[in-house]
Amino acid sequence: MPFDAMKGLKEALREREERHLREEKRELSEDAAERLSAQINRVTKGAEIKVRYYKAYHEIELQGKVTNIDVVYRYLVIGEERIYFDDLYKLTILN
């Protein structure tokens, strides 16, 4: 195993860079929220969708099939990823 003279430096730099790249959650306008709500109401289990959402200080884009949707607890699941309606920025139904 090679000797690391600056043990922990790489991890500290990576953590600092991640903190620098963080984004604040933005609020949707009333019109955008209404359009998003209408799109959510059209989503069914098995539908292929593309979403942009907020998670852990980052904006993420994901595409895939909806494996579950829960209107009571206000979330949908794409693969293994649970996405809450309040974290959605954009949703596009592909099929």
Secondary structure per residue as TSV (DSSP state, phi and psi in degrees):
chain	resnum	aa	ss	phi	psi
A	1	M	-	360.0	128.3
A	2	P	-	-70.7	154.3
A	3	F	-	-82.0	132.9
A	4	D	-	-109.5	101.1
A	5	A	T	-66.0	-27.5
A	6	M	T	-113.8	55.4
A	7	K	T	-54.5	128.7
A	8	G	T	89.6	-13.3
A	9	L	H	-63.1	-45.9
A	10	K	H	-59.9	-43.3
A	11	E	H	-65.3	-41.2
A	12	A	H	-64.8	-41.2
A	13	L	H	-65.9	-41.1
A	14	R	H	-63.3	-42.0
A	15	E	H	-65.4	-41.6
A	16	R	H	-64.4	-41.8
A	17	E	H	-64.0	-41.3
A	18	E	H	-63.2	-41.1
A	19	R	H	-64.6	-36.3
A	20	H	H	-66.9	-33.1
A	21	L	T	-86.4	0.3
A	22	R	-	-64.4	148.6
A	23	E	-	-123.0	147.8
A	24	E	-	-81.8	148.6
A	25	K	-	-70.3	130.9
A	26	R	-	-99.7	151.9
A	27	E	-	-94.1	141.6
A	28	L	-	-82.9	150.3
A	29	S	-	-69.4	164.8
A	30	E	H	-61.1	-41.4
A	31	D	H	-64.8	-44.5
A	32	A	H	-64.2	-38.3
A	33	A	H	-65.1	-37.8
A	34	E	H	-66.8	-43.1
A	35	R	H	-63.2	-42.4
A	36	L	H	-63.3	-42.2
A	37	S	H	-61.7	-40.7
A	38	A	H	-64.0	-40.4
A	39	Q	H	-64.8	-43.0
A	40	I	H	-59.6	-41.0
A	41	N	H	-64.5	-22.2
A	42	R	H	-89.2	-12.3
A	43	V	-	-74.6	135.1
A	44	T	-	-125.6	160.4
A	45	K	T	-60.7	132.0
A	46	G	T	94.7	-9.2
A	47	A	-	-70.9	143.7
A	48	E	E	-89.0	120.8
A	49	I	E	-134.2	165.0
A	50	K	E	-127.5	128.7
A	51	V	E	-128.5	152.0
A	52	R	E	-121.6	126.3
A	53	Y	E	-147.6	170.4
A	54	Y	E	-104.5	131.2
A	55	K	E	-153.3	127.7
A	56	A	T	50.0	52.1
A	57	Y	T	68.9	18.0
A	58	H	E	-137.8	150.7
A	59	E	E	-94.1	126.3
A	60	I	E	-122.5	144.3
A	61	E	E	-115.7	134.6
A	62	L	E	-142.1	141.5
A	63	Q	E	-128.5	138.9
A	64	G	E	168.8	-173.5
A	65	K	E	-89.9	140.5
A	66	V	E	-75.1	118.4
A	67	T	E	-95.1	-18.8
A	68	N	E	-160.9	148.2
A	69	I	E	-140.9	130.3
A	70	D	E	-126.6	106.2
A	71	V	T	-77.9	-22.5
A	72	V	T	-70.8	-50.3
A	73	Y	T	-90.4	-0.4
A	74	R	T	60.7	57.8
A	75	Y	E	-148.6	161.3
A	76	L	E	-130.5	158.7
A	77	V	E	-122.9	128.4
A	78	I	E	-116.2	112.7
A	79	G	T	64.0	-114.9
A	80	E	T	-104.9	-3.1
A	81	E	E	-90.9	117.5
A	82	R	E	-90.3	125.6
A	83	I	E	-124.2	119.5
A	84	Y	E	-79.3	143.0
A	85	F	G	-55.2	-38.1
A	86	D	G	-67.1	-16.9
A	87	D	G	-94.5	-6.2
A	88	L	E	-76.3	139.1
A	89	Y	E	-106.6	-38.4
A	90	K	E	-151.3	143.1
A	91	L	E	-140.7	129.9
A	92	T	E	-126.9	125.9
A	93	I	E	-87.1	124.2
A	94	L	-	-93.9	-21.0
A	95	N	-	-128.9	360.0
